[in-house]
Amino acid sequence: MTQKKILVAVDGSEYSDKVLETGIDYAKLLQAKVILVHCHKKFPALLGEPMRNDAIYHILHNAEHLIAPYKKRLTEAEVDFEERLMEQPAKAVIPDIARIEQCVLIIMGSRGLTNLEGLVLGSVTTRVLHTAPCSVLVVK
């Protein structure tokens, strides 16, 4: 029997701490592995070298810095996990990862840190709800 997997999406918003704690609870309850997902800013396409490499370094450094406390908390809770830092938009990539990893559950916040998209009530969450291959738990 393969280990169950739960996708936990974090973006550094106020909801992310609650999302992670809920993910830990469900992972322990289901004896599941957590797939910790963060979708970072897109890499610049029009910058030349070495500025492009510097920009990519800073984006990845910021993403690693953002997820470090979540990884620490998962380790402290003794929950098995893998991380995914993704460049694609969250609303597209979260269902794809859940499908590829055969996750039994996606846990995400009702709102996040998106810019103008955040003005539309939970647009990323709504999209994931409609396209996810498994159940989605929305944390307020």
WORA-V812687 format. One record per backbone hydrogen bond with DSSP energy under -0.5 kcal/mol. NH is the residue of the N-H (numbers start at 1). CO is the residue of the C=O. If there is no record, write none. Layout:
nh=<NH:NH>
co=<CO:CO>
//
This chain:
nh=<6:7:8:8:9:9:10:10:16:17:18:19:20:21:22:23:24:25:26:27:28:29:30:31:32:33:34:35:36:36:37:37:38:40:40:52:54:55:56:57:58:59:60:61:62:63:64:65:66:67:68:69:71:72:73:74:75:76:77:78:79:82:84:86:86:92:93:94:96:97:98:99:100:101:102:102:103:104:105:106:107:108:110:118:119:120:120:121:123:123:126:127:128:129:130:131:132:135:137:138:139:139>
co=<33:105:6:35:7:107:8:37:13:13:14:15:16:17:18:19:20:21:22:23:24:25:26:27:27:4:80:6:34:82:8:35:84:38:86:48:50:51:52:53:54:55:56:57:58:59:60:61:62:63:64:65:67:68:69:70:71:72:73:75:74:34:36:38:84:89:89:90:92:93:94:95:96:97:98:99:98:5:5:135:7:137:139:115:116:116:117:119:117:120:122:123:124:125:126:127:128:104:106:136:108:137>
//
